[in-house]
C-alpha cells in the first residue's frame, strides 16, 4: 500500500465508527475556514522558501482535500480518486503541446494554450453571460480585487469612473515588489489609525467595480 492509500484509509477510519468524535462531527461548511488558514500558512513558507516547514504545510493543505473528498464519498458524490482523475484529465487536456499535436516553445505560448482551453471550458459550462460569475466569492479581498482587474485587462472590458486607468498606469511605472509592499502596509496602517477595516474597504470597492463593469458590458451586448 502506498502513502496515498494509507492516508485515505486513515481519514476513513477517523470518520468511521469508533473514529474521532470531532472529525465525525464536521461537514464541508464547518471546516471551510481551515482550508483558508492552512493555505495562508503554506504561503508563508513559500514566501520564505522554508522547505522544511513547506513539507508540513503542504501536508496540511492535502489533509483538507482528503477530508472534503471523504465526506463527499460518504454522501455518494465522489471520492479522492475521482478528484485525482478529474485533475489528471484536466492537466492532459490543457497541455496539448505536451500530450497532443500543438507546439509551444516558450512559457508564454504554453500559458496561452492553457488560458485558451480554460476559457472554452468556461464557456461550455456557463449558464450565464455574467463575466465575473466564476470568480470564487470567498477570495481574500486583495486577491478578489486582483482577479477582477485581471479579467478587465485580459478581456478589455469597459470600466466606469471607479477605475482610473491613467492613475493605475502611473503608479505601476513606479512600483517594484518592495515599494508595493511598503505602500500596501502604509495604507493598512493608515486604515488602522482611521478605524477603517481595509479588507472590507477593498472588497466593497472591488464589488462596485465588478457591478459597474457588468452593467457596461451588458449594455454593449447585441
C-alpha positions as CSV (number, residue, x, y, z in Angstrom):
1,X,0.0,0.0,0.0
2,X,1.4,3.4,-1.0
3,X,1.4,6.6,1.2
4,X,-1.7,8.0,-0.5
5,X,-3.8,4.9,0.1
6,X,-2.6,4.8,3.7
7,X,-3.7,8.4,4.1
8,X,-7.1,7.7,2.6
9,X,-7.6,4.7,5.0
10,X,-6.6,6.8,8.0
11,X,-9.1,9.5,7.0
12,X,-11.8,6.9,6.5
13,X,-11.1,5.5,10.0
14,X,-11.2,8.9,11.6
15,X,-14.6,9.5,10.1
16,X,-15.9,6.0,10.6
17,X,-17.4,4.1,13.6
18,X,-15.2,4.3,16.6
19,X,-13.3,7.2,15.0
20,X,-12.6,10.7,16.2
21,X,-15.7,12.5,17.6
22,X,-14.5,15.9,16.3
23,X,-13.8,14.6,12.8
24,X,-17.1,12.8,12.6
25,X,-19.0,15.9,13.7
26,X,-17.6,18.1,10.8
27,X,-19.2,18.9,7.5
28,X,-18.0,20.8,4.4
29,X,-19.0,24.2,5.8
30,X,-17.6,23.7,9.3
31,X,-14.1,23.1,8.1
32,X,-14.1,25.6,5.2
33,X,-12.1,28.2,7.2
34,X,-9.5,25.5,7.9
35,X,-8.6,25.5,4.2
36,X,-8.1,29.2,4.2
37,X,-5.9,29.1,7.3
38,X,-3.8,26.2,6.0
39,X,-3.3,27.9,2.6
40,X,-2.2,31.0,4.4
41,X,0.4,29.1,6.4
42,X,1.6,27.4,3.3
43,X,2.0,30.7,1.5
44,X,4.2,32.0,4.4
45,X,6.6,29.1,3.9
46,X,6.7,29.7,0.2
47,X,7.5,33.4,0.8
48,X,10.4,32.4,3.0
49,X,11.4,29.4,0.8
50,X,11.3,27.4,4.1
51,X,11.4,24.0,2.6
52,X,11.3,22.1,5.9
53,X,8.1,23.6,7.0
54,X,6.7,23.8,3.5
55,X,6.7,19.9,3.6
56,X,4.4,20.0,6.7
57,X,2.1,22.8,5.4
58,X,1.6,21.0,2.0
59,X,0.5,18.0,4.0
60,X,-1.9,20.2,6.0
61,X,-3.4,21.5,2.7
62,X,-3.7,18.0,1.4
63,X,-5.5,17.0,4.6
64,X,-8.2,19.4,3.7
65,X,-8.6,17.9,0.2
66,X,-8.7,14.4,1.7
67,X,-11.2,15.5,4.4
68,X,-13.6,17.0,1.9
69,X,-13.3,14.1,-0.5
70,X,-14.0,11.6,2.3
71,X,-17.2,13.5,3.3
72,X,-18.3,13.6,-0.4
73,X,-17.7,9.9,-0.7
74,X,-19.8,9.2,2.4
75,X,-22.6,11.1,0.8
76,X,-22.3,9.3,-2.5
77,X,-21.0,12.1,-4.6
78,X,-17.3,11.4,-5.4
79,X,-14.1,10.2,-3.7
80,X,-10.5,11.2,-3.7
81,X,-9.7,9.0,-6.7
82,X,-12.4,10.9,-8.7
83,X,-10.9,14.2,-7.7
84,X,-7.4,13.0,-8.8
85,X,-8.8,11.6,-12.0
86,X,-10.6,14.8,-12.9
87,X,-7.4,16.8,-12.3
88,X,-5.3,14.4,-14.4
89,X,-7.7,14.7,-17.3
90,X,-7.6,18.5,-17.0
91,X,-3.8,18.6,-17.0
92,X,-3.7,16.5,-20.1
93,X,-6.4,18.4,-21.8
94,X,-4.8,21.8,-21.1
95,X,-1.4,20.7,-22.2
96,X,-1.9,19.9,-25.9
97,X,1.7,20.9,-26.6
98,X,2.8,18.0,-24.4
99,X,0.1,15.4,-24.9
100,X,-1.2,16.5,-28.3
101,X,-0.1,18.0,-31.6
102,X,0.1,21.6,-30.6
103,X,3.5,23.3,-30.4
104,X,4.8,25.5,-27.6
105,X,8.4,26.6,-27.4
106,X,8.1,29.3,-24.7
107,X,6.3,29.7,-21.3
108,X,4.1,32.4,-22.9
109,X,3.0,30.0,-25.6
110,X,2.2,27.3,-23.1
111,X,0.3,29.7,-20.9
112,X,-1.7,30.9,-24.0
113,X,-2.8,27.3,-24.7
114,X,-3.8,26.8,-21.1
115,X,-5.9,30.0,-21.0
116,X,-7.5,29.4,-24.4
117,X,-8.7,25.9,-23.4
118,X,-9.7,27.1,-20.0
119,X,-11.8,29.9,-21.5
120,X,-13.5,27.5,-23.8
121,X,-14.3,25.2,-20.9
122,X,-15.8,28.1,-19.0
123,X,-18.0,29.0,-22.0
124,X,-19.1,25.4,-22.4
125,X,-20.2,25.2,-18.7
126,X,-21.5,28.7,-18.3
127,X,-25.2,29.1,-17.7
128,X,-25.0,32.9,-17.7
129,X,-23.1,35.6,-19.7
130,X,-22.1,37.2,-16.5
131,X,-18.4,37.9,-17.0
132,X,-17.3,37.6,-13.3
133,X,-19.6,34.6,-12.5
134,X,-16.9,32.1,-11.9
135,X,-14.7,34.2,-9.5
136,X,-14.6,32.4,-6.1
137,X,-16.7,34.5,-3.8
138,X,-14.6,33.8,-0.7
139,X,-11.3,35.1,-2.0
140,X,-9.4,37.4,0.3
141,X,-10.1,41.0,-0.7
142,X,-6.8,41.7,-2.3
143,X,-7.0,38.5,-4.4
144,X,-10.6,39.3,-5.3
145,X,-9.6,42.8,-6.5
146,X,-6.6,41.4,-8.3
147,X,-8.7,38.9,-10.2
148,X,-11.4,41.4,-11.1
149,X,-8.8,43.8,-12.6
150,X,-7.1,40.8,-14.3
151,X,-10.4,39.9,-16.0
152,X,-11.0,43.5,-17.0
153,X,-7.5,43.8,-18.5
154,X,-7.5,40.4,-20.3
155,X,-11.0,40.8,-21.8
156,X,-10.6,44.5,-22.5
157,X,-13.8,45.2,-20.6
158,X,-15.4,48.6,-20.3
159,X,-14.9,50.4,-16.9
160,X,-16.5,53.4,-15.3
161,X,-15.2,56.2,-13.1
162,X,-14.2,53.8,-10.3
163,X,-11.2,52.6,-12.4
164,X,-8.7,55.3,-13.1
165,X,-6.5,53.6,-15.7
166,X,-4.2,56.6,-16.0
167,X,-3.5,56.6,-12.3
168,X,-3.0,52.9,-12.3
169,X,-0.5,53.1,-15.2
170,X,1.4,55.9,-13.5
171,X,1.6,54.0,-10.2
172,X,2.6,50.8,-11.9
173,X,5.6,52.6,-13.6
174,X,7.0,53.5,-10.2
175,X,6.4,50.2,-8.4
176,X,8.6,47.2,-7.6
177,X,7.8,44.4,-5.2
178,X,9.4,46.2,-2.2
179,X,7.7,49.5,-3.0
180,X,4.3,47.8,-3.4
181,X,4.7,46.0,-0.1
182,X,5.5,49.3,1.7
183,X,2.6,51.1,0.1
184,X,0.2,48.4,1.0
185,X,1.5,48.2,4.5
186,X,1.3,52.0,4.9
187,X,-2.3,52.0,3.6
188,X,-3.3,49.3,6.0
189,X,-1.6,51.1,8.9
190,X,-3.4,54.4,7.9
191,X,-6.7,52.4,7.9
192,X,-6.0,51.2,11.4
193,X,-5.5,54.8,12.6
194,X,-8.8,55.9,10.9
195,X,-10.7,52.9,12.2
196,X,-11.3,51.5,8.7
197,X,-11.3,47.8,8.0
198,X,-9.0,47.5,5.0
199,X,-10.3,44.1,4.0
200,X,-13.9,45.4,3.8
201,X,-12.9,48.6,2.1
202,X,-11.1,46.8,-0.7
203,X,-13.8,44.2,-1.1
204,X,-16.6,46.8,-1.2
205,X,-14.8,48.9,-3.8
206,X,-13.9,45.8,-5.9
207,X,-17.6,44.8,-5.8
208,X,-18.6,48.2,-7.0
209,X,-16.1,48.0,-9.9
210,X,-17.4,44.5,-10.7
211,X,-21.1,45.6,-10.7
212,X,-20.3,48.7,-12.8
213,X,-18.3,46.7,-15.3
214,X,-21.1,44.1,-15.6
215,X,-23.6,46.8,-16.4
216,X,-21.4,48.5,-19.0
217,X,-20.6,45.1,-20.6
218,X,-24.2,44.0,-20.8
219,X,-25.2,47.4,-22.3
220,X,-22.7,46.7,-25.2
221,X,-24.2,43.2,-26.0
222,X,-26.4,43.0,-29.0
